[in-house]
Amino acid sequence: MAEKEKQIGITSKKDDDFSEWYTQVITKADLIDYSDVSGCYVLKPGAYILWERIQSFLDSKFKEKGVKNAYFPLLIPENYLNREADHVEGFSPEVAWVTETGNSKLPERLAIRPTSETIMYNHYAKWIRSWKDLPLKINQWCNIVRWEFNNPVPFLRSREFLWQEGHNVLATQKEMDEDVKEMLDVYAQCFEELLAIPVIKGMKSDKEKFAGADYTTSIETFMPAGKAIQCATSHALGQSFAKAFEISFTDQNEKVQTPWQDSWGFTTRSIGILIMYHSDDKGLVIPPKLAENKAVVVPIIFGDTKDKVNSEAKKLADELKEFNVILDDREDKTAGWKFNEWEMKGIPVRIEIGPKDIEKNQVVLVRRDTSEKLFVKREELNDKLSELLETMQSDLLENARKFMGSSTVEANSWEEVEQAIKDKKMIKMQWCCESECEDLMKDETGGAKTLNMPFGEKVKEGAKCTHCGKDAKAVVYLAKSY
């Protein structure tokens, strides 16, 4: 039994072989199954419930801001994509096309949704007539297909993925600018409050902005594997799409105006980021606020105590219904096997109860993240479990913040930047904001990219670009990234 239990667990170390470790976690924690189409995956119930919890958090925040949900077709006529030149150029390499049905060629190619601006805005043009129709705030939860990439990574980089995409239409540029940041704030809230992952909010460079946008804002984080990752984006689309799709409205003075638009999206990539950030060599670690099941009750059986212990374990599970606890009273598995399995699946707290615990009117609580054991009196259990879950949630975020802080280097010379990249760090530096400089930095560092220019960070007085020596115009974060 011991040998079998050992094989069930993770056999690679997170610090030694990150890629193999990640693959084992997502498969052994029962999150993913591989399909026969490269880059496409099955999200098993253990993964999908995480997405549902994220959906619930975000959806409630969206609705507080007046956003309504809708659904638009998966198939987009080619002429729609061609209406906004920068947009189609940015997405054309990734688009999968439907060209025939049965034995008949289609008169026009249909794109399988790579993003929904064009299909949605074609309809917006019909719906918006007057200033009374604004703001129009619509979100859809859907799937996306983007075909061109190398080295797929489940959750992080796949050909089909789940996301939400919001598309708002507003009367003025000021409203658009405010809305872009408001939606980015919602995403940051989700990552920090629900997923316990710190993020950097800021502006993307012109080269990294969304195709067709005036500018793009993002939240970024830095991962334990020594790479950064973009977590979510919110784009100011300006008026270019409105002009391309002939969206206009009559204002209160009976003058025809062109509205301003933004779009914003959050994907199942968030689950991969979560796994990579918090999980360990025992398997998945789920922050308590995200976990559907906050705890698992495992009865410890000795000799003829089975009935008594199982009865008390069931009472415990009934008493703790508000935490949606799992009762694992399977008789064909040892307690040790169960411990390993639930650690693998990331349940935040394990509650152990055996004959001696019954005699002492206590239970044992075990934290998933630290393996710390607490002996708690039955009458105090509800309060202590609540406290423990809150503590674990805040500790995960605080530890992640400490990690990101220790992984960030403020570089004052290009030599410091190059050394930091070799050390798998994230760099904070003064930058000129020129695309030519950005390309050279990427080439000279073997692929490090600008992440974003953080809000609220001002250029030092008289500062020069850390790379090229020209006048600095912004502070930027730089790192190798997923």
C-alpha positions in Angstrom: 0.0 0.0 0.0 2.8 2.5 0.9 4.4 2.0 -2.5 1.1 2.5 -4.3 0.4 5.7 -2.3 3.9 7.0 -3.2 3.2 6.5 -6.9 -0.1 8.3 -6.7 1.7 11.4 -5.4 3.8 14.0 -7.2 7.2 12.6 -8.2 8.8 15.8 -9.5 9.8 18.7 -7.4 8.5 22.2 -8.1 12.0 23.7 -7.7 13.7 21.0 -9.8 11.6 20.4 -12.9 8.8 23.0 -12.9 7.3 21.8 -16.2 7.0 18.1 -15.2 5.7 19.1 -11.8 3.0 21.3 -13.3 1.9 18.5 -15.7 1.7 16.0 -12.8 -0.3 18.4 -10.6 -3.0 19.2 -13.3 -3.4 15.5 -14.2 -3.1 13.8 -10.7 -5.3 16.4 -9.1 -7.9 15.4 -11.7 -8.2 18.8 -13.4 -7.3 18.1 -17.0 -7.6 15.4 -19.6 -5.9 15.7 -23.0 -7.9 15.6 -26.2 -6.8 14.3 -29.6 -6.6 17.8 -31.0 -3.3 19.5 -30.1 -3.8 22.4 -27.8 -7.3 21.5 -26.8 -8.1 20.1 -23.3 -11.0 18.7 -21.3 -11.7 20.7 -18.1 -12.7 18.0 -15.6 -15.1 18.9 -12.8 -12.3 19.8 -10.4 -11.1 22.5 -12.8 -14.5 23.6 -14.0 -15.8 24.3 -10.4 -12.8 26.7 -10.0 -14.0 28.5 -13.2 -17.5 28.6 -11.9 -16.4 30.2 -8.6 -14.4 32.8 -10.6 -17.4 33.4 -12.8 -19.6 34.0 -9.8 -17.2 36.5 -8.3 -16.7 38.5 -11.5 -20.3 38.3 -12.7 -21.6 39.9 -9.5 -19.0 42.7 -9.8 -20.0 43.3 -13.5 -23.7 43.5 -12.6 -23.0 46.0 -9.9 -21.5 48.2 -12.6 -24.6 47.9 -14.8 -23.2 45.3 -17.2 -25.7 42.8 -18.6 -24.9 39.3 -20.0 -25.8 38.3 -23.6 -24.5 35.8 -26.2 -23.4 36.3 -29.8 -22.7 33.8 -32.5 -19.5 31.6 -32.6 -19.2 32.1 -36.4 -18.2 35.5 -37.8 -18.4 36.5 -41.5 -15.0 37.4 -43.0 -16.2 40.8 -44.1 -16.9 41.7 -40.5 -13.2 41.0 -39.5 -12.0 43.1 -42.5 -13.7 46.3 -41.4 -11.0 47.3 -38.9 -7.6 47.1 -40.5 -5.4 46.9 -37.4 -7.7 44.5 -35.8 -7.8 42.0 -38.6 -4.0 42.2 -39.1 -3.4 41.5 -35.4 -5.6 38.4 -35.4 -5.3 37.0 -38.9 -2.6 34.4 -38.1 -4.7 33.0 -35.3 -8.0 32.7 -37.0 -9.5 29.2 -37.7 -11.9 29.3 -40.7 -15.0 27.4 -41.7 -15.0 27.1 -45.5 -17.5 24.4 -46.4 -20.5 22.5 -45.1 -21.0 18.9 -46.2 -19.9 18.9 -49.9 -20.6 22.6 -50.5 -18.2 25.5 -50.4 -19.5 28.5 -48.4 -19.9 31.7 -50.4 -17.9 33.5 -47.6 -15.5 32.2 -45.1 -16.7 32.2 -41.5 -14.2 32.8 -38.7 -14.5 30.7 -35.6 -14.6 33.4 -32.9 -11.0 34.6 -32.0 -12.6 37.6 -30.2 -16.1 39.2 -30.6 -15.6 42.9 -31.3 -16.7 42.6 -34.9 -19.8 40.3 -34.5 -21.0 42.4 -31.5 -20.4 45.8 -33.0 -22.3 44.9 -36.1 -25.4 44.5 -33.9 -24.5 47.5 -31.7 -24.8 49.7 -34.8 -28.5 48.6 -35.1 -29.3 49.0 -31.4 -27.8 52.5 -30.7 -29.6 55.5 -32.1 -29.8 58.1 -29.3 -27.9 59.3 -26.2 -30.7 57.5 -24.3 -29.3 54.2 -25.5 -26.0 54.9 -23.8 -24.1 53.6 -21.9 -24.5 50.1 -23.5 -22.7 47.6 -21.3 -22.7 44.0 -22.4 -20.6 41.0 -21.4 -20.6 37.4 -22.7 -19.3 34.2 -21.2 -18.1 32.0 -24.1 -15.3 30.0 -25.7 -12.6 31.4 -28.0 -10.4 29.7 -30.7 -7.0 31.0 -31.6 -4.9 28.7 -33.6 -1.3 29.8 -34.2 1.1 29.2 -31.4 3.9 26.8 -30.3 4.3 24.8 -27.1 0.7 24.6 -25.8 0.5 24.6 -22.0 -2.9 23.6 -20.4 -4.8 26.6 -19.0 -2.0 29.0 -19.9 -1.8 28.6 -23.7 -4.4 26.6 -25.5 -6.2 26.7 -28.9 -9.6 26.8 -27.3 -10.2 28.5 -24.0 -13.1 29.9 -21.9 -13.4 33.5 -21.0 -15.6 36.5 -20.6 -15.4 39.5 -22.8 -17.1 42.7 -22.0 -17.8 45.4 -24.6 -19.1 48.8 -23.4 -20.2 51.8 -25.5 -20.0 55.2 -23.9 -20.8 58.8 -24.9 -17.5 60.4 -24.1 -13.8 59.7 -24.0 -13.7 60.6 -20.3 -16.3 57.9 -19.5 -14.4 55.4 -21.6 -11.1 56.1 -19.7 -12.8 55.8 -16.4 -14.6 52.6 -17.4 -11.3 50.9 -18.7 -9.7 51.4 -15.2 -12.8 50.4 -13.3 -13.0 47.0 -15.1 -9.3 46.5 -14.6 -9.8 47.1 -10.9 -12.4 44.3 -10.9 -9.9 41.9 -12.3 -7.3 43.0 -9.8 -9.8 42.4 -7.0 -10.5 38.9 -8.3 -6.8 38.0 -8.4 -6.0 39.4 -5.0 -9.1 38.8 -3.0 -10.2 35.4 -4.5 -7.1 33.8 -5.9 -4.7 35.4 -3.3 -2.3 36.5 -6.1 -0.7 40.0 -6.2 -0.8 41.9 -9.5 0.7 45.0 -11.0 -1.8 47.3 -12.7 -0.6 49.4 -15.6 -0.5 50.4 -19.3 0.9 48.2 -22.0 3.4 49.5 -24.5 2.2 50.5 -28.0 3.7 47.2 -29.4 1.9 45.1 -26.8 -1.5 46.8 -26.9 -4.6 45.0 -28.3 -4.9 45.2 -32.1 -7.1 48.2 -33.0 -7.1 49.7 -29.5 -6.0 53.3 -28.6 -4.3 51.8 -25.5 -4.4 48.6 -23.4 -4.2 48.3 -19.6 -3.3 45.0 -17.9 -2.7 43.3 -14.6 0.6 41.3 -14.5 2.2 39.0 -12.0 5.5 37.2 -11.6 5.5 33.4 -11.3 7.6 31.0 -9.1 9.1 29.5 -12.3 10.9 32.9 -12.9 8.6 34.2 -15.6 5.9 36.9 -15.7 2.4 36.4 -17.0 -0.4 38.7 -18.2 -3.4 38.0 -16.0 -6.1 40.1 -17.7 -6.6 43.1 -19.9 -8.9 46.1 -20.3 -8.7 48.0 -23.6 -9.6 51.6 -24.6 -10.8 51.1 -28.2 -11.5 54.8 -28.8 -13.7 55.5 -31.8 -12.0 53.4 -34.5 -14.4 50.4 -34.2 -17.4 52.7 -33.9 -16.4 54.4 -37.2 -15.7 51.1 -38.9 -19.1 49.7 -37.9 -21.0 53.0 -38.3 -22.1 53.2 -34.7 -23.4 56.6 -33.9 -25.9 58.4 -31.7 -27.9 61.6 -31.7 -26.9 63.7 -28.6 -29.2 65.9 -26.5 -28.6 68.8 -29.0 -29.8 66.7 -31.9 -26.2 66.4 -33.2 -24.9 63.1 -34.5 -21.9 61.8 -32.5 -19.5 58.9 -32.6 -19.4 57.0 -29.3 -16.3 55.7 -27.4 -15.8 52.0 -26.7 -13.8 49.7 -24.5 -13.4 45.9 -24.2 -12.1 43.7 -21.3 -11.4 40.0 -20.8 -10.5 37.4 -18.2 -9.8 33.8 -19.1 -9.3 30.2 -17.8 -5.6 31.1 -17.9 -6.3 32.4 -14.3 -6.6 28.7 -13.2 -3.1 27.9 -14.5 -1.7 31.0 -12.8 -3.3 29.9 -9.5 -1.9 26.4 -9.8 1.6 27.6 -10.5 1.6 30.2 -7.8 0.3 28.4 -4.7 0.6 24.6 -5.3 3.5 22.5 -3.9 5.1 19.1 -4.1 2.1 17.5 -2.5 -0.2 18.8 -5.3 -2.8 21.5 -5.6 -3.4 24.3 -3.1 -6.7 26.2 -3.4 -7.2 29.5 -1.5 -10.2 29.0 0.9 -12.3 31.7 -0.7 -12.0 30.0 -4.1 -12.5 26.5 -2.8 -16.0 25.0 -3.2 -15.3 22.5 -0.4 -13.5 24.3 2.5 -12.7 21.1 4.4 -12.7 17.3 4.4 -13.6 15.2 7.4 -11.5 12.0 7.6 -12.4 9.5 10.4 -9.4 7.6 11.9 -10.4 4.0 12.5 -8.8 1.6 14.9 -10.1 -1.9 15.6 -13.7 -2.0 16.6 -14.2 1.8 16.8 -15.4 2.1 13.2 -19.1 2.6 13.9 -18.6 5.1 16.7 -16.0 7.1 14.8 -18.0 7.1 11.6 -21.0 8.3 13.5 -19.2 11.2 15.0 -17.6 12.1 11.7 -21.0 12.3 10.1 -22.2 14.5 12.9 -19.2 16.8 12.3 -20.0 17.0 8.6 -23.6 17.9 9.3 -22.6 20.5 11.8 -20.3 22.1 9.3 -22.6 22.3 6.3 -22.0 26.0 5.8 -18.4 25.1 4.8 -19.6 22.5 2.3 -17.3 19.9 3.9 -16.6 16.5 2.3 -17.1 13.4 4.5 -14.6 10.7 3.4 -15.8 7.6 5.1 -14.7 5.2 2.4 -13.8 1.8 3.8 -11.5 0.6 1.0 -9.0 3.4 1.6 -6.6 4.0 4.5 -6.5 7.3 6.3 -3.0 7.9 4.9 -4.3 7.3 1.3 -7.1 9.8 1.9 -4.7 12.4 3.4 -2.6 12.2 0.2 -5.6 12.4 -2.1 -7.2 15.4 -0.5 -3.8 17.1 -0.3 -3.4 16.4 -4.0 -6.8 18.0 -4.7 -6.0 21.1 -2.6 -8.9 21.0 0.0 -7.9 23.9 2.3 -8.4 22.1 5.7 -8.4 18.4 6.8 -10.4 17.6 9.9 -9.3 14.4 11.6 -11.4 12.6 14.2 -10.4 9.3 15.9 -11.4 7.4 19.1 -9.0 9.4 21.3 -10.3 12.7 19.9 -13.9 11.6 20.8 -12.7 10.9 24.3 -11.2 14.4 24.6 -14.1 16.1 22.8 -11.8 17.5 20.2 -10.8 17.3 16.5 -7.6 17.9 14.7 -7.4 20.6 12.0 -4.6 20.4 9.4 -3.9 23.4 7.1 -3.2 22.4 3.5 -0.6 25.1 2.8 1.6 24.7 5.9 0.6 21.2 7.3 0.1 22.9 10.7 -2.0 20.9 13.1 -4.4 22.4 15.5 -6.3 20.6 18.3 -9.7 22.2 18.7 -12.5 21.5 21.1 -15.8 20.5 19.4 -17.7 23.5 20.8 -15.1 25.9 19.3 -14.8 24.1 16.0 -17.1 26.4 13.9 -15.3 29.6 15.0 -11.8 28.1 14.8 -12.4 26.7 11.3 -13.6 30.1 10.1 -10.6 31.8 11.6 -8.2 29.2 10.1 -9.7 29.7 6.6 -9.4 33.5 6.9 -5.8 33.2 8.1 -4.8 30.8 5.3 -6.4 33.1 2.7 -4.5 36.2 4.0 -1.2 34.2 4.5 -1.3 32.9 0.9 -1.6 36.5 -0.4 1.0 37.9 1.9 3.5 35.1 1.1 2.9 35.7 -2.6 3.5 39.4 -2.2 6.8 38.7 -0.4 7.8 36.4 -3.2 7.0 39.0 -5.9 8.9 41.7 -3.9 12.0 39.5 -3.5 11.8 38.6 -7.2 11.8 42.3 -8.4 15.0 44.2 -9.1 15.1 47.9 -9.7 17.8 48.3 -12.2 19.9 51.4 -12.7 22.1 50.1 -15.5 21.7 47.7 -18.5 24.3 45.4 -16.9 22.0 45.1 -13.9 19.1 44.3 -16.2 21.0 41.5 -18.0 22.1 40.0 -14.7 18.6 40.1 -13.3 17.3 38.3 -16.4 19.9 35.6 -16.0 18.8 35.3 -12.3 15.1 34.9 -13.4 14.0 38.1 -11.9 11.5 40.8 -12.9 13.0 44.2 -13.6 11.7 47.7 -12.8 13.4 50.3 -14.9 13.2 53.8 -16.4 12.2 53.7 -20.1 12.0 55.9 -23.1 8.8 54.2 -24.5 10.2 53.8 -28.0 9.3 50.7 -30.0 12.9 50.4 -31.4 14.3 50.3 -27.9 11.7 47.7 -26.9 12.7 45.5 -29.8 16.4 45.8 -28.9 15.8 45.0 -25.3 14.0 41.8 -26.2 16.8 40.7 -28.6 19.6 41.5 -26.1 17.9 39.6 -23.2 16.9 36.5 -25.2 13.2 37.3 -25.1 12.4 39.5 -22.1 9.4 41.7 -22.9 7.9 44.8 -21.4 5.0 43.9 -19.1 3.3 47.2 -18.3 4.0 50.7 -17.1 2.5 50.7 -13.6 -0.1 53.3 -12.7 1.1 55.9 -10.1 4.8 55.3 -10.8 6.6 58.5 -11.9 9.8 58.8 -13.8 12.7 60.0 -11.7 13.6 63.6 -12.3 16.2 63.8 -15.1 16.2 60.0 -15.5 17.5 58.4 -18.7 16.3 55.1 -20.3 18.1 52.3 -18.6 18.7 50.7 -21.9 19.3 53.4 -24.6 20.1 56.5 -22.5 17.4 58.7 -24.0 15.1 60.7 -21.8 12.9 58.4 -19.8 9.2 58.8 -20.2 7.8 56.0 -18.0 8.7 53.3 -15.4 8.3 49.9 -16.9 8.5 46.3 -15.8 10.5 43.9 -17.9 10.8 40.1 -17.7 10.7 36.9 -19.6 7.1 35.8 -19.8 4.6 33.1 -20.7 
